Amino acid sequence: MSRRKTREPKEENVTLGPTVREGEFVFGVAHIFASFNDTFIHVTDLSGRETLVRITGGMKVKADRDESSPYAAMLAAQDVAQRCKVFVVKPGISSVYPKMMFA
Protein backbone atom coordinates (compact mmCIF):
# COMPACT_ATOMS: atom_id res chain seq x y z
CA MET A 1 0.00 0.00 0.00
CA SER A 2 1.10 3.50 -0.62
CA ARG A 3 1.64 5.92 2.20
CA ARG A 4 -0.93 8.56 2.91
CA LYS A 5 0.03 12.03 1.93
CA THR A 6 -0.42 14.34 4.84
CA ARG A 7 -0.52 18.04 4.37
CA GLU A 8 0.79 20.13 7.18
CA PRO A 9 -1.44 23.08 7.93
CA LYS A 10 0.18 26.38 7.11
CA GLU A 11 0.62 28.61 10.12
CA GLU A 12 -0.74 32.07 9.52
CA ASN A 13 0.75 35.08 11.22
CA VAL A 14 -2.19 36.54 13.15
CA THR A 15 -1.83 39.99 14.68
CA LEU A 16 -4.50 41.67 16.72
CA GLY A 17 -5.23 45.35 16.49
CA PRO A 18 -4.79 47.93 13.80
CA THR A 19 -2.10 47.65 11.15
CA VAL A 20 0.58 50.18 11.97
CA ARG A 21 3.40 51.48 9.84
CA GLU A 22 6.64 52.76 11.29
CA GLY A 23 6.28 56.26 12.73
CA GLU A 24 2.47 56.04 12.84
CA PHE A 25 0.50 56.81 15.99
CA VAL A 26 -2.19 54.52 17.41
CA PHE A 27 -4.99 56.30 19.26
CA GLY A 28 -7.43 54.71 21.68
CA VAL A 29 -10.54 55.85 23.54
CA ALA A 30 -10.86 54.76 27.17
CA HIS A 31 -14.53 54.53 28.14
CA ILE A 32 -14.57 54.64 31.94
CA PHE A 33 -17.88 53.90 33.66
CA ALA A 34 -17.94 54.20 37.44
CA SER A 35 -21.10 53.04 39.20
CA PHE A 36 -21.91 52.29 42.81
CA ASN A 37 -21.37 48.57 42.18
CA ASP A 38 -18.37 48.35 39.83
CA THR A 39 -15.88 50.21 37.62
CA PHE A 40 -15.61 49.39 33.91
CA ILE A 41 -12.67 50.42 31.73
CA HIS A 42 -13.19 49.71 28.04
CA VAL A 43 -10.54 50.79 25.50
CA THR A 44 -11.59 50.94 21.84
CA ASP A 45 -10.21 52.39 18.63
CA LEU A 46 -11.28 55.90 17.60
CA SER A 47 -14.44 54.72 15.87
CA GLY A 48 -15.50 52.63 18.87
CA ARG A 49 -16.03 49.52 16.76
CA GLU A 50 -13.04 47.43 17.77
CA THR A 51 -12.50 46.60 21.43
CA LEU A 52 -8.85 46.56 22.38
CA VAL A 53 -9.09 45.99 26.16
CA ARG A 54 -12.03 45.54 28.55
CA ILE A 55 -11.40 45.19 32.30
CA THR A 56 -13.66 45.65 35.33
CA GLY A 57 -12.84 46.16 38.98
CA GLY A 58 -14.64 42.91 39.79
CA MET A 59 -12.16 40.99 37.63
CA LYS A 60 -9.30 42.15 39.86
CA VAL A 61 -10.61 41.47 43.39
CA LYS A 62 -12.06 38.35 44.98
CA ALA A 63 -14.63 39.79 47.41
CA ASP A 64 -17.91 41.13 45.99
CA ARG A 65 -17.90 44.07 48.38
CA ASP A 66 -14.56 45.28 46.97
CA GLU A 67 -15.70 45.54 43.33
CA SER A 68 -16.57 49.23 43.59
CA SER A 69 -13.59 50.21 45.75
CA PRO A 70 -10.92 52.65 44.56
CA TYR A 71 -8.36 49.87 45.00
CA ALA A 72 -10.15 47.66 42.44
CA ALA A 73 -10.38 50.60 40.02
CA MET A 74 -6.65 51.24 40.44
CA LEU A 75 -5.81 47.59 39.73
CA ALA A 76 -8.06 47.61 36.67
CA ALA A 77 -6.42 50.80 35.36
CA GLN A 78 -2.94 49.32 35.84
CA ASP A 79 -3.94 46.17 33.95
CA VAL A 80 -5.45 48.22 31.11
CA ALA A 81 -2.26 50.29 30.83
CA GLN A 82 -0.12 47.16 30.74
CA ARG A 83 -2.28 45.54 28.04
CA CYS A 84 -2.34 48.72 25.94
CA LYS A 85 1.47 48.74 25.89
CA VAL A 86 1.63 45.16 24.67
CA PHE A 87 -1.50 45.10 22.50
CA VAL A 88 -0.02 46.38 19.29
CA VAL A 89 3.16 44.36 19.19
CA LYS A 90 5.83 46.93 18.46
CA PRO A 91 4.73 50.51 19.15
CA GLY A 92 1.79 50.07 21.54
CA ILE A 93 -1.02 52.58 21.84
CA SER A 94 0.43 56.07 21.47
CA SER A 95 -2.27 58.09 23.19
CA VAL A 96 -5.59 57.54 24.93
CA TYR A 97 -8.58 59.87 25.05
CA PRO A 98 -10.59 59.30 28.27
CA LYS A 99 -14.42 59.40 28.18
CA MET A 100 -15.98 59.14 31.62
CA MET A 101 -19.50 58.28 32.74
CA PHE A 102 -20.71 58.21 36.32
CA ALA A 103 -23.83 56.71 37.81
MDAnalysis code that builds the backbone (N, CA, C; Angstrom):
import MDAnalysis as mda
import numpy as np

u = mda.Universe.empty(309, n_residues=103, atom_resindex=np.repeat(np.arange(103), 3), trajectory=True)
u.add_TopologyAttr("name", ["N", "CA", "C"] * 103)
u.add_TopologyAttr("resid", np.arange(1, 104))
u.add_TopologyAttr("resname", ["MET", "SER", "ARG", "ARG", "LYS", "THR", "ARG", "GLU", "PRO", "LYS", "GLU", "GLU", "ASN", "VAL", "THR", "LEU", "GLY", "PRO", "THR", "VAL", "ARG", "GLU", "GLY", "GLU", "PHE", "VAL", "PHE", "GLY", "VAL", "ALA", "HIS", "ILE", "PHE", "ALA", "SER", "PHE", "ASN", "ASP", "THR", "PHE", "ILE", "HIS", "VAL", "THR", "ASP", "LEU", "SER", "GLY", "ARG", "GLU", "THR", "LEU", "VAL", "ARG", "ILE", "THR", "GLY", "GLY", "MET", "LYS", "VAL", "LYS", "ALA", "ASP", "ARG", "ASP", "GLU", "SER", "SER", "PRO", "TYR", "ALA", "ALA", "MET", "LEU", "ALA", "ALA", "GLN", "ASP", "VAL", "ALA", "GLN", "ARG", "CYS", "LYS", "VAL", "PHE", "VAL", "VAL", "LYS", "PRO", "GLY", "ILE", "SER", "SER", "VAL", "TYR", "PRO", "LYS", "MET", "MET", "PHE", "ALA"])
u.atoms.positions = np.array([
    [0.833, -1.184, 0.000],
    [0.000, 0.000, 0.000],
    [0.878, 1.248, 0.000],
    [0.352, 2.250, -0.594],
    [1.102, 3.504, -0.619],
    [0.840, 4.293, 0.670],
    [1.771, 5.112, 0.992],
    [1.637, 5.921, 2.200],
    [0.665, 7.067, 1.954],
    [-0.008, 7.437, 3.021],
    [-0.928, 8.561, 2.910],
    [-0.139, 9.862, 2.853],
    [-0.598, 10.714, 2.013],
    [0.031, 12.025, 1.933],
    [-0.653, 12.940, 2.948],
    [0.133, 13.431, 3.847],
    [-0.425, 14.344, 4.842],
    [0.061, 15.749, 4.534],
    [-0.854, 16.634, 4.595],
    [-0.520, 18.037, 4.374],
    [-0.443, 18.725, 5.727],
    [0.642, 19.379, 5.938],
    [0.791, 20.128, 7.182],
    [0.060, 21.455, 7.030],
    [-0.738, 21.806, 8.031],
    [-1.444, 23.081, 7.930],
    [-0.450, 24.241, 7.986],
    [-0.685, 25.210, 7.130],
    [0.181, 26.382, 7.111],
    [-0.171, 27.280, 8.288],
    [0.846, 27.713, 8.995],
    [0.618, 28.612, 10.117],
    [0.531, 30.034, 9.589],
    [-0.552, 30.693, 9.949],
    [-0.743, 32.066, 9.524],
    [-0.292, 32.998, 10.635],
    [0.312, 34.090, 10.257],
    [0.746, 35.085, 11.220],
    [-0.452, 35.968, 11.553],
    [-1.008, 35.807, 12.741],
    [-2.195, 36.541, 13.149],
    [-1.774, 37.638, 14.115],
    [-2.100, 38.877, 13.779],
    [-1.834, 39.992, 14.681],
    [-3.157, 40.643, 15.026],
    [-3.292, 41.006, 16.264],
    [-4.497, 41.667, 16.724],
    [-4.278, 43.169, 16.703],
    [-5.336, 43.902, 16.461],
    [-5.234, 45.346, 16.493],
    [-5.046, 45.947, 15.111],
    [-4.913, 47.251, 15.083],
    [-4.791, 47.927, 13.796],
    [-3.426, 47.688, 13.170],
    [-3.385, 47.769, 11.836],
    [-2.101, 47.646, 11.153],
    [-1.392, 48.990, 11.252],
    [-0.151, 48.953, 11.690],
    [0.583, 50.178, 11.975],
    [1.876, 50.186, 11.185],
    [2.125, 51.303, 10.526],
    [3.404, 51.481, 9.843],
    [4.372, 52.164, 10.796],
    [5.633, 52.155, 10.438],
    [6.640, 52.762, 11.291],
    [6.433, 54.277, 11.345],
    [6.472, 54.831, 12.542],
    [6.281, 56.261, 12.732],
    [4.828, 56.681, 12.830],
    [3.896, 55.745, 12.788],
    [2.474, 56.040, 12.839],
    [1.993, 55.954, 14.282],
    [1.036, 56.799, 14.644],
    [0.495, 56.809, 15.991],
    [-0.775, 55.967, 16.050],
    [-0.985, 55.309, 17.183],
    [-2.192, 54.520, 17.410],
    [-2.958, 55.187, 18.546],
    [-4.175, 55.622, 18.270],
    [-4.989, 56.295, 19.264],
    [-6.039, 55.334, 19.802],
    [-6.391, 55.504, 21.061],
    [-7.434, 54.709, 21.682],
    [-8.361, 55.603, 22.483],
    [-9.566, 55.136, 22.717],
    [-10.535, 55.849, 23.542],
    [-10.831, 54.970, 24.742],
    [-10.599, 55.505, 25.938],
    [-10.859, 54.760, 27.170],
    [-12.224, 55.174, 27.700],
    [-13.192, 54.292, 27.599],
    [-14.528, 54.529, 28.136],
    [-14.510, 54.047, 29.580],
    [-14.625, 54.974, 30.522],
    [-14.574, 54.638, 31.945],
    [-15.957, 54.869, 32.521],
    [-16.549, 53.818, 33.058],
    [-17.877, 53.902, 33.661],
    [-17.757, 53.506, 35.123],
    [-18.027, 54.453, 36.004],
    [-17.942, 54.200, 37.441],
    [-19.351, 54.233, 38.019],
    [-19.792, 53.108, 38.558],
    [-21.100, 53.036, 39.196],
    [-20.904, 52.735, 40.675],
    [-22.002, 52.612, 41.389],
    [-21.910, 52.289, 42.809],
    [-21.477, 50.845, 43.030],
    [-21.654, 49.995, 42.019],
    [-21.368, 48.573, 42.184],
    [-20.070, 48.113, 41.538],
    [-19.560, 48.822, 40.537],
    [-18.370, 48.349, 39.834],
    [-17.774, 49.482, 39.006],
    [-16.563, 49.269, 38.514],
    [-15.882, 50.206, 37.622],
    [-15.506, 49.463, 36.351],
    [-15.903, 50.001, 35.206],
    [-15.614, 49.394, 33.914],
    [-14.643, 50.288, 33.156],
    [-13.598, 49.694, 32.591],
    [-12.673, 50.415, 31.727],
    [-12.624, 49.655, 30.411],
    [-13.013, 50.339, 29.347],
    [-13.190, 49.706, 28.042],
    [-12.434, 50.553, 27.019],
    [-11.350, 50.043, 26.459],
    [-10.544, 50.791, 25.497],
    [-10.886, 50.305, 24.093],
    [-11.244, 51.257, 23.222],
    [-11.592, 50.940, 21.838],
    [-10.724, 51.773, 20.901],
    [-10.864, 51.518, 19.597],
    [-10.211, 52.391, 18.629],
    [-11.028, 53.677, 18.523],
    [-10.606, 54.600, 17.674],
    [-11.275, 55.902, 17.604],
    [-12.732, 55.801, 17.181],
    [-13.062, 54.854, 16.321],
    [-14.443, 54.723, 15.868],
    [-15.324, 54.051, 16.916],
    [-14.733, 53.325, 17.851],
    [-15.498, 52.628, 18.875],
    [-15.955, 51.253, 18.453],
    [-15.576, 50.815, 17.273],
    [-16.032, 49.519, 16.763],
    [-15.215, 48.356, 17.300],
    [-13.910, 48.547, 17.391],
    [-13.044, 47.433, 17.773],
    [-12.607, 47.587, 19.228],
    [-12.906, 46.592, 20.031],
    [-12.503, 46.597, 21.429],
    [-11.067, 46.125, 21.539],
    [-10.240, 46.939, 22.171],
    [-8.852, 46.563, 22.384],
    [-8.676, 45.895, 23.744],
    [-9.210, 46.517, 24.794],
    [-9.087, 45.989, 26.156],
    [-10.387, 46.281, 26.894],
    [-10.845, 45.327, 27.711],
    [-12.026, 45.544, 28.555],
    [-11.775, 44.880, 29.897],
    [-11.697, 45.682, 30.959],
    [-11.405, 45.191, 32.303],
    [-12.388, 45.843, 33.272],
    [-12.819, 45.100, 34.276],
    [-13.658, 45.651, 35.334],
    [-12.949, 45.501, 36.670],
    [-13.410, 46.264, 37.644],
    [-12.839, 46.156, 38.979],
    [-13.139, 44.812, 39.608],
    [-14.273, 44.217, 39.257],
    [-14.636, 42.908, 39.787],
    [-13.751, 41.788, 39.280],
    [-13.078, 41.999, 38.154],
    [-12.160, 40.985, 37.634],
    [-10.853, 40.968, 38.417],
    [-10.587, 42.004, 39.178],
    [-9.304, 42.153, 39.860],
    [-9.348, 41.781, 41.339],
    [-10.510, 41.781, 41.962],
    [-10.610, 41.467, 43.395],
    [-11.497, 40.247, 43.589],
    [-11.306, 39.576, 44.703],
    [-12.061, 38.349, 44.981],
    [-13.406, 38.630, 45.654],
    [-13.419, 39.549, 46.627],
    [-14.634, 39.789, 47.406],
    [-15.607, 40.677, 46.624],
    [-16.891, 40.358, 46.701],
    [-17.906, 41.134, 45.994],
    [-18.005, 42.560, 46.522],
    [-17.765, 42.737, 47.796],
    [-17.901, 44.068, 48.384],
    [-16.781, 45.011, 47.942],
    [-15.693, 44.459, 47.396],
    [-14.560, 45.281, 46.973],
    [-14.614, 45.673, 45.501],
    [-15.637, 45.248, 44.765],
    [-15.704, 45.536, 43.334],
    [-15.729, 47.028, 43.044],
    [-16.425, 47.796, 43.861],
    [-16.572, 49.225, 43.593],
    [-15.542, 50.071, 44.326],
    [-14.571, 49.459, 44.965],
    [-13.592, 50.211, 45.753],
    [-12.584, 50.912, 44.842],
    [-11.970, 51.975, 45.342],
    [-10.922, 52.646, 44.560],
    [-9.727, 51.738, 44.291],
    [-9.472, 50.806, 45.181],
    [-8.363, 49.871, 44.998],
    [-8.602, 48.985, 43.771],
    [-9.828, 48.498, 43.604],
    [-10.151, 47.664, 42.443],
    [-10.056, 48.475, 41.154],
    [-10.486, 49.738, 41.199],
    [-10.382, 50.596, 40.017],
    [-8.924, 50.856, 39.666],
    [-8.077, 51.011, 40.680],
    [-6.654, 51.239, 40.444],
    [-6.007, 50.010, 39.812],
    [-6.347, 48.819, 40.311],
    [-5.808, 47.589, 39.735],
    [-6.274, 47.402, 38.295],
    [-7.536, 47.731, 38.029],
    [-8.062, 47.614, 36.670],
    [-7.350, 48.585, 35.734],
    [-7.105, 49.810, 36.194],
    [-6.418, 50.801, 35.364],
    [-4.979, 50.381, 35.077],
    [-4.312, 49.792, 36.059],
    [-2.944, 49.318, 35.843],
    [-2.917, 48.189, 34.815],
    [-3.883, 47.285, 34.899],
    [-3.938, 46.170, 33.953],
    [-4.241, 46.663, 32.536],
    [-5.131, 47.646, 32.420],
    [-5.449, 48.219, 31.109],
    [-4.212, 48.879, 30.514],
    [-3.470, 49.632, 31.324],
    [-2.260, 50.295, 30.825],
    [-1.231, 49.277, 30.363],
    [-1.086, 48.196, 31.110],
    [-0.125, 47.159, 30.735],
    [-0.530, 46.481, 29.427],
    [-1.817, 46.195, 29.266],
    [-2.283, 45.536, 28.042],
    [-2.230, 46.466, 26.836],
    [-2.428, 47.771, 27.051],
    [-2.340, 48.719, 25.937],
    [-0.906, 48.838, 25.436],
    [0.067, 48.699, 26.312],
    [1.469, 48.743, 25.893],
    [1.800, 47.552, 25.012],
    [1.263, 46.390, 25.344],
    [1.626, 45.157, 24.666],
    [0.694, 44.863, 23.499],
    [-0.461, 45.506, 23.444],
    [-1.496, 45.100, 22.500],
    [-1.022, 45.152, 21.061],
    [-0.597, 46.301, 20.617],
    [-0.024, 46.380, 19.287],
    [1.440, 46.044, 19.494],
    [1.911, 45.022, 18.830],
    [3.161, 44.359, 19.188],
    [4.327, 45.322, 19.342],
    [4.623, 46.122, 18.351],
    [5.830, 46.934, 18.458],
    [5.591, 48.286, 19.119],
    [4.760, 49.177, 18.561],
    [4.732, 50.510, 19.154],
    [3.813, 50.664, 20.359],
    [2.764, 49.870, 20.468],
    [1.795, 50.069, 21.541],
    [0.840, 51.200, 21.183],
    [-0.077, 51.493, 22.073],
    [-1.019, 52.576, 21.840],
    [-0.324, 53.878, 22.205],
    [-0.317, 54.829, 21.284],
    [0.430, 56.070, 21.472],
    [-0.261, 57.006, 22.448],
    [-1.561, 57.183, 22.295],
    [-2.271, 58.086, 23.190],
    [-3.690, 57.581, 23.406],
    [-4.251, 57.984, 24.540],
    [-5.594, 57.542, 24.929],
    [-6.422, 58.767, 25.271],
    [-7.627, 58.815, 24.736],
    [-8.578, 59.870, 25.050],
    [-9.583, 59.308, 26.050],
    [-9.653, 59.854, 27.280],
    [-10.593, 59.302, 28.270],
    [-12.005, 59.874, 28.107],
    [-13.004, 59.006, 28.149],
    [-14.415, 59.400, 28.183],
    [-14.993, 58.803, 29.453],
    [-15.518, 59.634, 30.327],
    [-15.980, 59.145, 31.625],
    [-17.481, 59.282, 31.756],
    [-18.078, 58.272, 32.406],
    [-19.495, 58.283, 32.741],
    [-19.617, 57.879, 34.198],
    [-20.510, 58.519, 34.906],
    [-20.710, 58.212, 36.317],
    [-22.182, 57.938, 36.564],
    [-22.443, 57.020, 37.467],
    [-23.830, 56.714, 37.807],
    [-24.063, 56.938, 39.278],
])
